[in-house]
Amino acid sequence: MTYDSINVNAGGVKTTGAAFELSGSGVTVKNASVGNVADEKGMLAMGRNHTIDNVTFHDAILRTNGLHMECLYAIGVEGFTLRNSLSRDCAIMDVLFTYGSWWSPQPPAYGNVTIENNVFGRSERTHNSGWHYYSLYIAHIGPAGAADPMSGWTVRNNTFQSPAFIAPLPPASARR
């Protein structure tokens, strides 16, 4: 399935779940815009072999303290490609890759992720009151934590206006 030239605009309000939820396998979203959402994720991506190409993620606005939100929240996304895209005015982080450590049974670590030719703007606080956190955060991607191992990950030719971060491995004694 391909979504081409769509505009997902949440109207600046809190939605029930992400403004756009992507699941299944083999879906392409291209030449699109996703954002203008408050206290929620712009896009939630789950599943395998998705491609996000030339998408503008924008205006994920934090209005309620204590919430965790991103323009793109990717969880368990084996074979994921993010390319030629722009993130701007994302309250906490532009993109977060993570793993469902609370899932039972836990799936294996995921990899084969490509992140290329993107511009990650500064993550901004409420009402443009400053920057915080990361453009790109790669958190735990498997049951042993981050880099579990980072098999087949390619990150190249991106522009980061705020730091990118890969979560450290937990101590060996804490790994299964």
SULFEN-V62483 format. One record per helix or strand. SS is the DSSP state (h for helix, s for strand). FROM is the first residue (numbers start at 1). TO is the last residue. If there is no record, write none. Layout:
# SULFEN-V62483
ss->SS from->FROM to->TO
ss->SS from->FROM to->TO
This chain:
# SULFEN-V62483
ss->s from->2 to->4
ss->s from->7 to->13
ss->s from->20 to->22
ss->s from->25 to->25
ss->s from->28 to->38
ss->s from->43 to->46
ss->s from->48 to->48
ss->s from->51 to->61
ss->s from->70 to->75
ss->s from->81 to->83
ss->s from->86 to->90
ss->s from->93 to->98
ss->s from->114 to->116
ss->s from->119 to->120
ss->s from->123 to->124
ss->h from->126 to->128
ss->s from->131 to->131
ss->s from->136 to->138
ss->s from->145 to->145
ss->s from->154 to->156
ss->s from->159 to->160
ss->s from->164 to->166
ss->s from->169 to->169
ss->h from->172 to->174
